[in-house]
């Protein structure tokens, strides 16, 4: 058995740094896409009131999900999280369409036998200085897809809210990231890691059902619901150092979980007139 990530304080800063990097990249990319959307559609709705009628508007989504693995993924990863967002355009018929990207990360890695031959006592390996050093494993990946959906009038509190259905299809990639505790194990240098990372990529198909709320305030808008994903992927490494064999197998795998997004709409609110007598 290898040393568990949660038993070492090294794990928590590593995850935090990773999440912050992904967050900054995601928000920056979505901000640029938002500017393009806003520039194109800025004159589509001069002044709107979400309580009165359905509006067409760009919607920036930023959110995360907690997921459980299914299919072939269960033998490699357990529970994991996603963080990312989407830039969707909502039409006057409450249809939604646009791109999304979510980054995946976790520490519930089950497939760790690639370094068994290095392990000595207490689940550690010898580093280049002759000292024992722990090896830690993380899940890393992302999915990028095109989203198409509909906000219905079921459970609607206004014309722009209600039960929401989405489907999406696109590209999915994941791998195992191996890190030594003090970066002192020779075979865990960057140039060798592709021979151990079990890189997989391929097509992904996603379905979402949940609730979409859009209120008068730009800051109080969200979607929450259940999402399920199916991937038809393939191993992408022609040679693995530990098995001396290629890893190019076809895989059927996926995940499901609860997703929450904060939604930022881009429109100009209508002014309300008040009369006094």
ZALUMKE-477860 format. One record per residue: x negated, y, z negated of N, C-alpha, C in turn; residue in three letters. Coordinates in Angstrom, 3 decimals. Atoms other than C-alpha are relative to their C-alpha. Example, Ala and Ser with C-alpha at 12.3 -4.5 7.8 and 13.67 -1.06 7.14 Angstrom:
residues 2
[[-0.890,-1.190,0.000],[-12.300,-4.500,-7.800],[-0.900,1.200,0.000],'Ala'] [[0.820,-1.190,0.060],[-13.670,-1.060,-7.140],[0.770,1.090,-0.730],'Ser'] 
END
This chain:
residues 277
[[-0.844,-1.205,0.000],[0.000,0.000,0.000],[-0.877,1.253,0.000],'Unk'] [[0.725,-1.257,-0.014],[-1.199,3.464,0.854],[0.556,0.940,-1.044],'Unk'] [[-0.391,-0.969,1.003],[-1.031,6.326,-1.541],[1.210,0.794,0.472],'Unk'] [[-1.235,-0.692,-0.360],[2.426,7.955,-1.548],[-0.236,1.508,0.039],'Unk'] [[0.160,-1.441,-0.145],[2.673,11.575,-0.375],[0.440,0.746,-1.243],'Unk'] [[-0.565,-0.752,1.109],[4.820,12.630,-3.323],[-0.830,-0.116,-1.265],'Unk'] [[0.831,0.141,1.184],[2.135,11.534,-5.771],[-1.184,0.965,0.017],'Unk'] [[1.147,-0.903,-0.109],[-0.318,14.170,-4.576],[0.487,1.409,0.253],'Unk'] [[-0.418,-1.385,-0.156],[0.047,17.926,-4.868],[-0.353,0.549,1.379],'Unk'] [[0.380,-0.419,-1.341],[-1.551,18.191,-1.424],[1.200,0.031,0.938],'Unk'] [[-1.143,0.162,-0.907],[1.742,17.178,0.198],[0.860,1.252,0.080],'Unk'] [[-0.962,-1.090,0.009],[3.876,20.133,-0.844],[-0.483,1.237,0.750],'Unk'] [[0.470,-1.115,-0.828],[1.684,22.967,0.551],[-0.024,-0.348,1.482],'Unk'] [[0.046,0.421,-1.397],[1.280,20.940,3.746],[1.366,0.128,0.651],'Unk'] [[-1.350,-0.097,-0.539],[5.040,20.672,4.271],[0.431,1.457,0.092],'Unk'] [[-0.402,-1.403,0.009],[5.582,24.328,3.323],[-0.661,0.767,1.135],'Unk'] [[0.689,-0.682,-1.091],[2.939,25.560,5.763],[0.577,-0.400,1.341],'Unk'] [[-0.574,0.492,-1.254],[4.402,23.389,8.508],[1.352,0.641,0.262],'Unk'] [[-1.334,-0.579,-0.157],[7.938,24.650,7.900],[-0.097,1.477,0.369],'Unk'] [[0.140,-1.425,-0.279],[6.792,28.280,7.905],[-0.489,0.240,1.430],'Unk'] [[0.483,-0.155,-1.375],[4.870,27.861,11.173],[1.120,-0.265,0.998],'Unk'] [[-1.112,0.317,-0.898],[7.854,26.188,12.834],[1.048,1.093,-0.039],'Unk'] [[-1.012,-1.038,0.138],[10.188,28.841,11.467],[-0.390,1.247,0.789],'Unk'] [[0.456,-1.206,-0.688],[8.078,31.711,12.815],[0.058,-0.189,1.514],'Unk'] [[-0.026,0.250,-1.440],[7.698,30.113,16.254],[1.426,-0.060,0.521],'Unk'] [[-1.382,0.144,-0.450],[11.381,29.231,16.482],[0.709,1.343,0.045],'Unk'] [[-0.686,-1.285,0.056],[12.661,32.639,15.390],[-0.550,0.946,1.070],'Unk'] [[0.593,-0.855,-1.028],[10.209,34.391,17.722],[0.528,-0.364,1.383],'Unk'] [[-0.491,0.434,-1.306],[11.283,32.302,20.712],[1.467,0.356,0.181],'Unk'] [[-1.427,-0.299,-0.099],[14.966,32.690,19.957],[0.248,1.507,0.078],'Unk'] [[-0.149,-1.454,-0.070],[14.510,36.436,19.463],[-0.207,0.495,1.430],'Unk'] [[0.233,-0.398,-1.381],[13.076,36.766,22.967],[1.168,-0.390,0.892],'Unk'] [[-1.161,0.438,-0.781],[15.915,34.713,24.440],[1.203,0.883,-0.309],'Unk'] [[-1.119,-0.862,0.400],[18.382,36.823,22.461],[-0.066,1.342,0.707],'Unk'] [[0.148,-1.274,-0.684],[16.978,40.032,23.947],[0.434,-0.093,1.456],'Unk'] [[-0.402,0.181,-1.385],[17.473,38.634,27.438],[1.513,-0.129,0.119],'Unk'] [[-1.452,0.151,0.004],[21.030,37.546,26.650],[0.671,1.344,-0.241],'Unk'] [[-0.623,-1.255,0.385],[21.837,40.862,25.030],[-0.109,1.035,1.122],'Unk'] [[0.187,-0.938,-1.103],[20.384,42.863,27.918],[0.955,-0.301,1.146],'Unk'] [[-0.856,0.399,-1.114],[22.463,40.881,30.398],[1.475,0.216,-0.304],'Unk'] [[-1.416,-0.025,0.351],[25.747,40.862,28.491],[0.409,1.223,-0.828],'Unk'] [[-0.288,-1.090,0.927],[25.571,44.157,26.592],[1.224,0.812,0.407],'Unk'] [[-1.154,-0.763,-0.441],[28.263,45.748,28.707],[1.258,-0.843,0.161],'Unk'] [[-1.150,0.871,-0.202],[30.588,42.747,28.730],[1.116,0.308,-0.986],'Unk'] [[-1.002,-0.349,0.998],[32.367,43.819,25.525],[-0.435,1.299,-0.655],'Unk'] [[0.441,-1.284,0.552],[32.061,47.511,24.736],[0.291,0.072,-1.488],'Unk'] [[-0.379,-0.004,1.401],[33.964,47.321,21.465],[0.974,-1.155,-0.224],'Unk'] [[-0.820,1.194,0.221],[35.536,44.222,19.945],[0.465,-0.061,-1.446],'Unk'] [[-0.498,0.312,1.331],[37.543,43.066,16.971],[0.310,-1.486,-0.030],'Unk'] [[-0.123,1.456,-0.022],[37.180,39.369,16.201],[1.325,-0.485,-0.570],'Unk'] [[-1.275,0.402,0.579],[40.479,39.318,14.327],[1.150,0.097,1.006],'Unk'] [[-1.104,-0.269,-0.919],[42.546,40.428,17.327],[0.034,-0.914,1.211],'Unk'] [[0.021,0.756,-1.253],[41.409,38.460,20.369],[-1.320,-0.756,0.139],'Unk'] [[1.223,0.756,-0.274],[38.844,35.991,21.701],[-0.979,0.906,0.743],'Unk'] [[1.009,-0.845,-0.629],[35.607,37.730,22.638],[-1.080,-0.859,0.639],'Unk'] [[1.188,0.652,-0.558],[32.700,36.751,24.861],[-1.219,0.705,-0.572],'Unk'] [[1.090,-0.585,0.760],[29.446,37.243,23.037],[-1.165,-0.982,-0.096],'Unk'] [[1.149,0.858,0.305],[25.865,35.863,22.681],[-0.052,-0.297,-1.500],'Unk'] [[0.051,0.437,1.390],[25.466,33.876,19.454],[-1.356,-0.629,-0.290],'Unk'] [[1.274,0.567,0.444],[22.056,33.316,17.876],[0.250,-0.919,-1.181],'Unk'] [[-0.141,0.983,1.070],[22.038,30.137,15.744],[-1.369,-0.270,-0.617],'Unk'] [[1.212,0.404,0.714],[19.359,29.500,13.100],[0.435,-0.924,-1.129],'Unk'] [[-0.486,0.926,1.012],[19.732,26.432,10.919],[-0.867,-1.226,-0.174],'Unk'] [[0.729,1.225,0.315],[18.664,23.037,9.688],[0.986,-1.138,-0.205],'Unk'] [[-0.824,1.180,0.243],[19.933,19.520,9.194],[-0.801,-1.026,-0.794],'Unk'] [[0.585,1.127,0.731],[19.258,16.496,6.981],[0.497,-1.272,0.665],'Unk'] [[-0.342,1.107,-0.890],[19.151,13.222,8.900],[-0.489,-1.355,-0.503],'Unk'] [[0.379,1.379,0.228],[19.004,9.450,8.617],[-0.249,-0.682,1.345],'Unk'] [[0.394,0.660,-1.240],[17.352,7.254,11.262],[0.934,-1.147,0.348],'Unk'] [[-0.747,1.151,-0.490],[19.168,4.683,13.408],[-0.808,-0.681,1.101],'Unk'] [[0.655,0.735,-1.076],[18.095,2.047,15.928],[-1.461,-0.286,-0.290],'Unk'] [[1.429,0.292,0.149],[14.380,1.538,16.530],[-0.716,0.994,-0.905],'Unk'] [[0.647,-1.010,0.847],[13.606,4.705,14.572],[-0.048,-0.429,-1.469],'Unk'] [[-0.057,0.392,1.411],[14.521,2.987,11.277],[-1.248,-0.755,-0.454],'Unk'] [[1.213,0.730,0.374],[11.371,0.836,11.367],[-1.213,0.917,-0.109],'Unk'] [[1.122,-0.947,0.017],[9.185,3.931,11.687],[0.191,1.133,-1.001],'Unk'] [[-0.271,-1.140,0.866],[10.855,6.781,9.768],[1.289,-0.217,-0.790],'Unk'] [[-1.209,-0.009,0.792],[13.409,7.210,7.019],[0.693,1.343,0.086],'Unk'] [[-0.682,-1.293,0.103],[15.135,10.378,5.865],[-0.932,1.122,0.468],'Unk'] [[0.815,-1.124,-0.450],[13.925,13.571,7.573],[0.871,1.230,0.237],'Unk'] [[-0.694,-1.273,-0.176],[14.846,17.217,8.191],[-0.330,0.606,1.354],'Unk'] [[0.218,-0.780,-1.208],[15.178,19.501,11.191],[0.137,1.479,-0.329],'Unk'] [[-0.187,-1.442,0.087],[14.764,23.241,11.494],[-0.171,0.598,1.388],'Unk'] [[0.105,-0.629,-1.304],[15.369,25.396,14.555],[1.181,0.889,0.276],'Unk'] [[-1.112,-0.864,-0.339],[18.085,27.189,16.415],[0.421,-0.130,1.437],'Unk'] [[-0.563,0.011,-1.346],[20.032,27.883,19.563],[0.419,1.409,0.386],'Unk'] [[-0.531,-1.253,-0.526],[21.037,30.785,21.775],[1.156,-0.357,0.931],'Unk'] [[-1.181,0.410,-0.746],[24.599,30.117,22.947],[0.824,1.210,0.408],'Unk'] [[-0.914,-1.050,-0.442],[26.948,32.280,24.952],[1.432,-0.514,-0.130],'Unk'] [[-1.408,0.358,0.174],[30.634,32.177,23.963],[0.840,0.780,0.999],'Unk'] [[-0.808,-0.629,-1.036],[33.118,32.866,26.740],[1.351,0.459,-0.557],'Unk'] [[-1.336,-0.465,0.381],[36.589,34.424,26.659],[0.971,-1.149,-0.224],'Unk'] [[-0.814,1.195,0.236],[37.990,30.867,26.586],[-0.535,-0.825,-1.166],'Unk'] [[0.618,0.671,1.147],[35.890,29.936,23.521],[-0.846,-1.209,0.393],'Unk'] [[0.991,1.001,-0.384],[33.542,27.713,25.528],[-1.380,0.498,-0.418],'Unk'] [[1.365,-0.318,0.430],[29.913,27.596,24.380],[-0.999,-0.690,0.913],'Unk'] [[1.057,0.640,-0.774],[26.790,26.974,26.433],[-1.310,0.747,-0.192],'Unk'] [[1.308,-0.608,0.171],[23.066,27.556,26.084],[-1.029,-0.985,-0.528],'Unk'] [[1.084,0.884,0.438],[19.675,26.109,25.033],[-0.157,-0.030,-1.515],'Unk'] [[0.335,0.111,1.416],[18.574,24.890,21.628],[-1.311,-0.740,-0.146],'Unk'] [[1.215,0.738,0.336],[15.366,23.638,20.014],[-0.068,-0.179,-1.511],'Unk'] [[0.121,0.311,1.422],[14.874,21.914,16.656],[-1.271,-0.821,-0.221],'Unk'] [[1.223,0.705,0.372],[11.640,20.761,15.009],[0.301,-0.961,-1.151],'Unk'] [[-0.254,1.055,0.980],[11.574,17.585,12.921],[-1.234,-0.234,-0.867],'Unk'] [[1.110,0.269,0.901],[9.464,16.869,9.863],[0.502,-0.825,-1.191],'Unk'] [[-0.340,0.826,1.147],[9.436,14.397,6.996],[-1.211,-0.744,-0.506],'Unk'] [[1.102,0.761,0.590],[7.280,12.235,4.778],[0.387,-1.453,-0.257],'Unk'] [[-0.454,1.377,0.211],[9.288,8.970,4.778],[-0.457,-0.878,1.166],'Unk'] [[0.588,0.788,-1.086],[6.933,7.118,7.140],[-0.158,-1.446,-0.461],'Unk'] [[0.047,1.423,0.355],[7.332,3.333,7.074],[-1.110,-0.751,0.729],'Unk'] [[0.995,0.693,-0.818],[4.865,2.335,9.803],[-1.373,0.583,-0.294],'Unk'] [[1.301,-0.525,0.431],[1.496,2.850,8.135],[-1.121,-1.028,0.107],'Unk'] [[0.991,1.081,-0.024],[-0.342,-0.377,8.933],[-1.185,0.287,0.908],'Unk'] [[1.095,-0.276,-0.934],[-2.584,1.281,11.552],[-1.339,0.248,-0.695],'Unk'] [[1.243,-0.233,0.749],[-5.134,2.101,8.816],[-0.230,-1.039,-1.095],'Unk'] [[0.167,1.037,1.027],[-4.843,-1.084,6.766],[-1.440,-0.502,-0.085],'Unk'] [[1.371,0.530,0.004],[-8.340,-2.158,7.821],[-0.995,0.944,-0.673],'Unk'] [[0.874,-0.945,0.685],[-9.789,0.989,6.218],[0.205,0.005,-1.509],'Unk'] [[-0.403,-0.139,1.394],[-8.042,0.591,2.886],[-0.809,-0.917,-0.905],'Unk'] [[0.675,0.798,1.028],[-9.980,-0.525,-0.155],[0.898,0.016,-1.234],'Unk'] [[-0.800,0.067,1.220],[-8.814,-0.508,-3.773],[0.808,1.274,-0.222],'Unk'] [[-0.878,-1.109,0.390],[-5.992,1.713,-5.068],[0.573,0.772,1.189],'Unk'] [[-0.628,-0.640,-1.153],[-4.702,2.471,-1.576],[-0.772,1.156,0.575],'Unk'] [[0.822,-1.080,-0.533],[-7.600,4.720,-0.584],[-1.039,-0.565,0.965],'Unk'] [[1.055,0.380,-0.933],[-10.338,4.687,2.061],[-1.264,0.783,-0.336],'Unk'] [[1.265,-0.693,0.236],[-14.005,5.647,1.944],[-0.168,1.136,0.996],'Unk'] [[0.265,-1.114,-0.903],[-14.811,9.086,3.335],[-1.474,0.012,0.391],'Unk'] [[1.374,-0.037,-0.508],[-18.064,10.146,5.004],[-1.012,0.223,-1.110],'Unk'] [[0.902,-0.170,1.134],[-19.529,10.949,1.574],[-0.046,-1.214,-0.915],'Unk'] [[-0.001,1.210,0.801],[-18.842,7.448,0.241],[0.976,0.018,-1.159],'Unk'] [[-0.984,-0.096,1.075],[-15.977,8.544,-2.046],[1.385,-0.453,0.490],'Unk'] [[-1.357,0.410,-0.338],[-12.427,7.263,-2.174],[0.858,1.210,0.348],'Unk'] [[-0.841,-1.104,-0.448],[-9.902,9.422,-0.352],[1.343,-0.538,0.490],'Unk'] [[-1.334,0.443,-0.389],[-6.146,9.087,0.140],[0.350,0.375,1.430],'Unk'] [[-0.522,-0.270,-1.337],[-4.388,8.924,3.518],[1.493,0.254,-0.125],'Unk'] [[-1.407,-0.393,0.082],[-1.013,10.627,3.952],[0.611,0.021,1.391],'Unk'] [[-0.688,0.118,-1.276],[1.573,10.189,6.680],[1.231,0.899,0.026],'Unk'] [[-1.141,-0.891,-0.171],[4.146,12.647,8.030],[0.661,-0.257,1.351],'Unk'] [[-0.728,0.023,-1.266],[6.801,12.618,10.692],[-0.027,1.389,0.617],'Unk'] [[-0.034,-1.253,-0.734],[6.505,15.318,13.337],[0.710,-0.240,1.336],'Unk'] [[-0.682,0.138,-1.273],[8.692,15.913,16.373],[0.816,1.221,0.320],'Unk'] [[-0.911,-1.077,-0.385],[11.062,18.178,18.226],[0.952,-0.531,1.054],'Unk'] [[-0.921,0.273,-1.099],[14.059,18.049,20.496],[0.448,1.321,0.585],'Unk'] [[-0.427,-1.188,-0.716],[14.982,20.618,23.122],[1.067,-0.419,0.997],'Unk'] [[-1.113,0.459,-0.813],[18.324,20.388,24.877],[0.885,1.161,0.431],'Unk'] [[-0.996,-0.974,-0.435],[21.115,22.228,26.668],[1.333,-0.387,-0.629],'Unk'] [[-1.190,0.226,0.813],[24.289,22.603,24.620],[1.244,0.492,0.716],'Unk'] [[-1.285,-0.387,-0.587],[27.896,22.687,25.830],[1.089,-0.364,-1.003],'Unk'] [[-0.996,0.279,1.026],[30.864,23.008,23.490],[1.247,0.852,0.120],'Unk'] [[-1.293,-0.677,0.001],[34.285,24.349,22.624],[0.432,0.277,-1.434],'Unk'] [[-0.644,-0.344,1.268],[35.804,26.206,19.670],[1.507,-0.088,0.210],'Unk'] [[-1.433,0.193,-0.161],[39.402,25.043,19.314],[0.765,0.900,-0.976],'Unk'] [[-0.834,-0.781,0.925],[42.327,26.716,17.542],[0.443,-0.810,-1.213],'Unk'] [[-0.318,0.820,1.168],[42.536,23.875,15.001],[-0.642,0.608,-1.244],'Unk'] [[0.456,-0.576,1.265],[42.182,25.263,11.444],[-0.558,1.411,0.187],'Unk'] [[0.544,-1.323,-0.305],[41.519,28.691,12.960],[0.523,1.054,-0.970],'Unk'] [[-0.396,-1.136,0.831],[41.551,31.739,10.669],[0.066,1.280,0.823],'Unk'] [[-0.110,-1.095,-0.964],[41.169,34.057,13.674],[-0.280,-0.596,1.381],'Unk'] [[0.155,0.572,-1.349],[40.937,33.631,17.477],[-1.401,-0.489,0.342],'Unk'] [[1.384,0.379,-0.293],[37.138,33.169,17.343],[-0.558,-1.054,-0.952],'Unk'] [[0.402,1.031,0.947],[37.021,30.515,14.623],[0.831,-1.255,0.225],'Unk'] [[-0.762,1.223,-0.092],[38.138,26.912,14.391],[-0.884,-1.226,0.068],'Unk'] [[0.726,1.256,-0.135],[37.172,23.279,14.741],[-0.816,0.023,1.288],'Unk'] [[0.924,-0.130,-1.129],[34.177,23.017,17.064],[-0.573,-1.354,0.403],'Unk'] [[0.579,1.215,-0.562],[32.955,20.227,19.339],[-1.133,0.388,0.938],'Unk'] [[1.143,-0.253,-0.878],[29.557,20.151,21.070],[-0.591,-1.301,0.498],'Unk'] [[0.872,1.062,-0.508],[27.564,17.823,23.274],[-1.255,0.671,0.539],'Unk'] [[1.260,-0.546,-0.500],[23.953,18.314,24.300],[-0.845,-1.139,0.553],'Unk'] [[0.944,0.990,-0.520],[21.334,16.478,26.342],[-1.315,0.703,0.314],'Unk'] [[1.300,-0.623,-0.212],[17.618,17.061,26.723],[-1.145,-0.938,-0.283],'Unk'] [[1.264,0.707,0.204],[14.121,15.983,25.702],[-0.277,-0.144,-1.489],'Unk'] [[0.318,0.282,1.403],[13.005,14.386,22.416],[-1.391,-0.616,-0.077],'Unk'] [[1.336,0.555,0.226],[9.480,13.679,21.146],[-0.265,-0.117,-1.487],'Unk'] [[0.408,0.139,1.402],[8.158,12.345,17.838],[-1.279,-0.825,-0.094],'Unk'] [[1.262,0.701,0.227],[4.929,10.993,16.392],[-0.260,-0.108,-1.496],'Unk'] [[0.464,0.094,1.381],[3.176,10.023,13.172],[-1.259,0.849,-0.151],'Unk'] [[1.172,-0.814,0.292],[0.767,12.599,11.777],[-0.704,-0.585,-1.210],'Unk'] [[0.800,0.585,1.075],[-2.016,11.090,9.647],[-1.018,1.030,-0.478],'Unk'] [[0.888,-1.005,0.585],[-4.006,13.298,7.281],[-0.737,-0.614,-1.181],'Unk'] [[0.749,0.438,1.180],[-6.796,12.474,4.858],[0.050,1.091,-1.058],'Unk'] [[-0.209,-0.913,1.128],[-6.642,14.073,1.427],[-0.904,1.213,0.041],'Unk'] [[0.962,-1.107,-0.059],[-9.779,16.187,1.862],[-0.652,0.123,1.368],'Unk'] [[0.495,-0.029,-1.387],[-10.264,15.802,5.632],[-1.404,-0.589,0.123],'Unk'] [[1.349,0.563,0.008],[-13.271,13.599,4.956],[-0.124,-1.368,0.627],'Unk'] [[0.063,1.325,-0.617],[-12.365,10.328,6.730],[-0.270,0.158,1.488],'Unk'] [[0.492,-0.222,-1.363],[-14.174,10.088,10.067],[1.051,-0.321,1.052],'Unk'] [[-0.956,0.430,-1.015],[-11.451,8.215,11.993],[1.287,0.813,0.010],'Unk'] [[-1.172,-0.863,0.003],[-8.842,10.808,11.049],[-0.314,1.392,0.536],'Unk'] [[0.275,-1.246,-0.692],[-10.519,13.560,13.016],[0.932,0.129,1.213],'Unk'] [[-0.983,-0.278,-1.043],[-8.415,15.198,15.721],[-0.206,-0.818,1.266],'Unk'] [[0.259,0.694,-1.262],[-10.136,13.475,18.632],[0.395,-1.475,-0.040],'Unk'] [[-0.365,1.412,0.112],[-9.223,10.015,17.282],[1.492,-0.218,-0.272],'Unk'] [[-1.385,0.169,0.438],[-5.659,10.631,16.099],[0.964,-0.465,1.093],'Unk'] [[-0.913,0.526,-1.016],[-3.937,10.036,19.494],[0.011,-1.521,0.098],'Unk'] [[0.030,1.460,-0.024],[-5.019,6.419,19.161],[0.777,-0.644,-1.131],'Unk'] [[-0.744,0.529,1.142],[-2.950,6.055,15.989],[1.405,0.605,-0.151],'Unk'] [[-1.175,-0.804,0.345],[-0.029,8.504,16.261],[1.345,-0.552,0.472],'Unk'] [[-1.255,0.629,-0.465],[2.571,6.234,18.023],[0.909,1.016,0.699],'Unk'] [[-0.766,-1.031,-0.699],[3.700,9.108,20.277],[1.103,-0.625,0.846],'Unk'] [[-1.183,0.473,-0.724],[7.184,8.574,21.724],[0.732,1.210,0.560],'Unk'] [[-0.820,-1.081,-0.553],[9.294,10.750,24.031],[1.002,-0.573,0.987],'Unk'] [[-1.006,0.434,-0.952],[12.309,10.556,26.298],[1.265,0.831,-0.074],'Unk'] [[-1.285,-0.680,-0.114],[15.949,11.509,26.842],[0.776,-0.100,-1.315],'Unk'] [[-0.851,0.005,1.187],[18.293,12.481,23.989],[1.381,0.535,0.363],'Unk'] [[-1.384,-0.409,-0.167],[22.078,12.815,23.920],[0.591,0.227,-1.384],'Unk'] [[-0.455,-0.392,1.329],[23.792,14.593,20.997],[1.482,0.364,0.007],'Unk'] [[-1.395,-0.376,0.189],[27.339,15.066,19.684],[0.156,0.656,-1.369],'Unk'] [[-0.219,-0.736,1.237],[28.533,17.512,17.041],[1.487,0.284,-0.153],'Unk'] [[-1.348,-0.417,0.347],[31.869,18.040,15.314],[-0.061,0.713,-1.339],'Unk'] [[0.078,-0.768,1.239],[32.333,20.698,12.667],[0.886,1.224,0.069],'Unk'] [[-0.811,-1.214,0.059],[33.756,24.076,11.804],[-0.851,1.214,0.340],'Unk'] [[0.665,-1.246,-0.389],[32.806,27.414,13.355],[0.790,1.156,-0.594],'Unk'] [[-0.644,-1.168,0.595],[33.549,30.555,11.354],[-0.661,1.259,0.529],'Unk'] [[0.488,-1.296,-0.470],[33.231,34.045,12.805],[0.861,1.079,-0.636],'Unk'] [[-0.726,-1.034,0.713],[34.204,36.960,10.602],[-0.320,1.391,0.508],'Unk'] [[0.233,-1.386,-0.399],[34.184,40.733,10.828],[-1.439,0.430,-0.260],'Unk'] [[1.393,-0.332,0.302],[30.721,40.923,9.260],[-0.935,-0.829,0.866],'Unk'] [[0.984,0.732,-0.791],[27.781,39.984,11.464],[-0.809,-0.979,-0.852],'Unk'] [[0.846,0.814,0.874],[26.080,38.418,8.448],[0.729,-1.195,-0.586],'Unk'] [[-0.766,1.119,0.563],[28.887,36.033,7.444],[0.650,-0.760,1.147],'Unk'] [[-0.448,0.846,-1.102],[29.169,33.655,10.391],[-0.811,-1.283,-0.051],'Unk'] [[0.719,1.260,0.161],[28.271,29.965,10.374],[0.708,-1.132,0.733],'Unk'] [[-0.561,1.274,-0.425],[28.792,26.479,11.705],[-0.524,-1.074,-0.960],'Unk'] [[0.412,1.126,0.829],[28.681,23.314,9.585],[0.753,-1.235,0.468],'Unk'] [[-0.675,1.195,-0.463],[29.416,19.761,10.583],[-0.916,-1.201,0.089],'Unk'] [[0.692,1.277,-0.144],[28.321,16.239,11.440],[-0.546,-0.126,1.412],'Unk'] [[0.633,0.171,-1.304],[25.874,15.532,14.251],[-0.611,-1.382,0.123],'Unk'] [[0.566,1.315,-0.279],[24.832,12.237,15.839],[-0.786,0.066,1.300],'Unk'] [[0.881,-0.065,-1.165],[22.016,11.710,18.337],[-0.446,-1.389,0.410],'Unk'] [[0.490,1.263,-0.538],[20.991,8.832,20.605],[-1.147,0.288,0.965],'Unk'] [[1.162,-0.205,-0.847],[17.580,8.621,22.226],[-0.359,-1.238,0.796],'Unk'] [[0.487,1.076,-0.875],[16.356,6.509,25.149],[-1.430,0.389,0.357],'Unk'] [[1.369,-0.495,-0.004],[12.630,6.857,24.738],[-0.988,-1.100,0.388],'Unk'] [[1.056,0.930,-0.396],[9.316,5.243,25.568],[-1.296,0.390,-0.698],'Unk'] [[1.320,-0.272,0.549],[5.919,4.902,23.890],[-0.908,0.583,1.057],'Unk'] [[0.795,-0.730,-0.984],[3.383,7.219,25.545],[-1.501,-0.193,-0.138],'Unk'] [[1.436,0.225,0.153],[-0.002,5.868,24.422],[-0.407,-1.282,0.723],'Unk'] [[0.467,1.157,-0.766],[-1.859,3.547,26.786],[-0.934,-0.903,-0.789],'Unk'] [[0.904,0.824,0.805],[-4.175,2.318,24.048],[0.096,0.427,-1.458],'Unk'] [[-0.001,-0.246,1.447],[-3.981,2.000,20.251],[-1.259,-0.627,-0.593],'Unk'] [[1.264,0.476,0.545],[-7.215,1.683,18.306],[0.173,-1.190,-0.930],'Unk'] [[-0.144,1.054,0.997],[-5.802,-0.578,15.620],[0.442,-1.332,0.599],'Unk'] [[-0.503,1.247,-0.593],[-3.995,-3.124,17.841],[-0.768,-0.407,1.246],'Unk'] [[0.714,0.217,-1.277],[-6.257,-2.819,20.930],[0.968,-0.268,1.144],'Unk'] [[-1.042,0.224,-0.988],[-3.017,-2.799,22.947],[0.672,1.325,0.355],'Unk'] [[-0.760,-1.208,-0.321],[-0.907,-0.195,24.770],[1.267,0.090,-0.836],'Unk'] [[-1.279,-0.220,0.683],[2.155,1.331,23.091],[0.915,0.728,0.976],'Unk'] [[-0.839,-0.574,-1.058],[4.470,1.863,26.064],[1.366,-0.673,0.048],'Unk'] [[-1.269,0.709,0.050],[7.568,-0.013,24.929],[1.182,0.940,0.164],'Unk'] [[-1.254,-0.746,-0.064],[11.082,1.168,25.735],[0.712,-0.105,-1.337],'Unk'] [[-0.636,-0.057,1.308],[13.059,2.216,22.672],[1.401,0.595,0.116],'Unk'] [[-1.335,-0.578,0.157],[16.689,2.894,21.764],[0.110,0.391,-1.466],'Unk'] [[0.084,-0.480,1.372],[16.786,5.056,18.651],[0.795,1.284,-0.147],'Unk'] [[-0.764,-1.222,0.211],[18.572,7.972,17.069],[0.045,0.390,-1.457],'Unk'] [[-0.157,-0.465,1.369],[19.714,9.719,13.921],[1.348,0.704,-0.134],'Unk'] [[-1.244,-0.715,0.277],[22.726,11.308,12.268],[-0.162,0.775,-1.300],'Unk'] [[0.122,-0.787,1.220],[23.241,13.938,9.605],[0.929,1.196,-0.008],'Unk'] [[-0.783,-1.217,0.180],[24.792,17.167,8.391],[-0.830,1.197,0.447],'Unk'] [[0.706,-1.165,-0.529],[23.860,20.367,10.220],[0.716,1.279,-0.425],'Unk'] [[-0.517,-1.305,0.383],[24.308,23.946,8.988],[-0.758,1.074,0.767],'Unk'] [[0.611,-1.100,-0.737],[23.670,27.029,11.143],[0.578,1.330,-0.459],'Unk'] [[-0.429,-1.386,0.155],[23.806,30.712,10.315],[0.073,0.590,1.404],'Unk'] [[-0.244,-0.502,-1.353],[25.194,32.516,13.374],[0.004,1.521,-0.016],'Unk'] [[0.064,-1.452,-0.124],[24.347,36.070,14.387],[0.567,0.410,1.360],'Unk'] [[-0.581,-0.452,-1.274],[26.678,37.551,17.062],[-0.547,1.369,0.391],'Unk'] [[0.486,-1.275,-0.502],[25.619,40.467,19.265],[1.132,0.700,0.750],'Unk'] [[-1.080,-0.775,-0.602],[28.490,42.854,19.925],[0.147,1.308,-0.765],'Unk'] [[-0.292,-1.269,0.639],[29.688,46.336,19.101],[1.413,-0.060,-0.554],'Unk'] [[-1.318,0.074,0.615],[32.545,46.359,16.629],[0.866,1.200,0.391],'Unk'] [[-0.919,-1.088,-0.315],[35.618,48.388,17.407],[0.185,0.893,-1.220],'Unk'] [[-0.268,-0.929,1.101],[36.303,51.459,15.349],[1.469,-0.047,-0.351],'Unk'] [[-1.379,0.018,0.451],[39.441,51.480,13.277],[0.446,1.404,-0.364],'Unk'] [[-0.506,-1.340,0.249],[41.577,54.591,13.118],[0.978,-0.021,-1.161],'Unk'] [[-0.900,-0.119,1.156],[43.328,55.669,9.947],[0.674,1.369,0.056],'Unk'] [[-0.757,-1.246,-0.027],[46.036,58.308,9.755],[0.524,0.323,-1.391],'Unk'] [[-0.544,-0.431,1.277],[46.998,60.302,6.715],[1.080,1.029,0.254],'Unk'] [[-1.147,-0.926,-0.157],[50.186,62.272,6.246],[0.126,0.861,-1.233],'Unk'] 
END
